[in-house]
Structure formats: C-alpha cells, structure tokens
Amino acid sequence: MKRVSMLGCGIDICSFDEAVVFAKKNRGQVVTINPEMIDCAIKNIHFLNIIKNAELVIPDGVGIQIGLKILGYKTVRIPGIEFARRMLSEFSNEPVALIGAKPDVIEKTVQNLKKDIPILNIVYSHDGYFNDENEILTDVVSKNPKLVLVALGSPKQEEFIFKLKQMLPGALMIGVGGSFDVWSGNIKRAPVLYQKLGLEWLYRTVKEPERFRRIFPSLPLFILKVLKEKWCYVINQ
Ligand code: UDP
C-alpha cells in the first residue's frame, strides 16, 4: 500500500481489490476522501489528525483523481458506496452495525440490505440524529460488531469513528456519507455513464441544487491548490 501526500493529507494508492484485502486484514478506520474533506482538514487540525491516523484513506471522487494525476500519481477512483457495499458482502457472517441518516432512511436501508444479503447479521442500527453521542457509542460497543458503517456526513462521521475506534479494537469502520440514502431507495445514484465519465458530482448537483454551493468554488479552488503544491515542489527541486 503506497501512501502519498496531497495538501498535507495522506492518500493510499491502490486498486479496489487491494483496498478490500487491506481493510479486511488490518481493520480500523477507512476514510473515503474527497476534495471537500481535504479543504476541511486544511482548516481543522483535529480532522487532519484523524485522517493521518486512519488505517486506510481511499480516493473517492474525480476531484481527488485529478489532484493525484497533477502530482504524478495514476490511480483508480474507489467510490465509497461501492467499497462499503462490498465490505458488507465480505462481512456477511460477522456482526454488523449501521449508524446514521434519518430514521425512515436507516429503517429502509436495513430492510433492503437484509433482502439483498439474507445472511447479513445486523446487530445494531440507529439513525444519525441523536443528542447523546456517548450513549450511542456505548450501545454499539456492547454489541461488539466487526463492521461498522457510519453515515453522519463529514467530518462528523470520521470524528465519531475515531472515538469508536479506541473502544472497539479489531473492528472495521467506514464513513459512508450519503450511502444509506441511496440504499434506502430515497436517492438514486447517477446513471452508469455518468459514473464512468467521473461526472457523478454533476448529476448529483443537478438533482440536489443545494450541493452546488458545497462544490463551487471549492472544487476548482482545490485543483488550483494542488497545482500550487506541484509548482512549489518543481521550483524547490
Ligand atoms: N446525517 C446524519 N446526522 C447528522 C447529519 C447528517 O445522520 O447530524 C446524515 C444525512 O441524513 C445523510 C448523511 O448523513 O444521510 C450525509 O450525507 P451527505 O450527502 O451530506 O454526505 P456526502 O455523501 O456528501 O459525504
């Protein structure tokens, strides 16, 4: 596993299958990183530390792929939602916990996943709108899951997993963003053509115009920052 640095964040360069094998073997925290998260890490040292301490940081999204290409690294995109779905299959005979999203969304997600993977052993599920975080952490730990998927949005989900990691060694934990919204059937993923062209973000922005403010100007600014990092590196050589 090769970890490279982009704007201070380490990112693991690997194929989808290598990431699966590594996560199963090493467990711990998986971060599926995107440009907005790197932006957040630049401003939030605690979040940066969480990313640095993650066992696996996989490139999710075309922005990260472009950034890595600028820095001279060729890599595939590993969409977090596909990675998490694959891990559910890999952990189908082990206890699984799902935390996050709205109450009706998590309920439907659990139903749909049980239909999809009948032997899946979901020992704990809870929506993501709770007041007492410690209570949720204690409840999850008491069920001793080996795979935990957390959908609280970023950086909340990574902070939650970081705390849980200290209490639940030996488990694999992944921040999955809006994946439960898709698995519940509430939100549709972009058609395969958009996914293949790396334009899933465009589809989601058209469907959810409020995302526009999150992506612009942050995506073009992110690319400019990576270009600056590259130029500084070249000048210093
Ligand atoms: N969410 C939650 N609790 C919160 C804030 C967000 O459970 O306090 C959920 C929200 O309902 C959604 C997910 O977190 O299901 C975040 O989705 P988003 O689309 O923001 O994530 P992205 O894929 O963009 O990282």
Residues whose N, C-alpha, C, O or C-beta is under 5 A from the ligand:
A	BS01	UDP	G100 A101 K102 G128 Y129 A151 L152 G153 S154 V176 G177 G178 D181
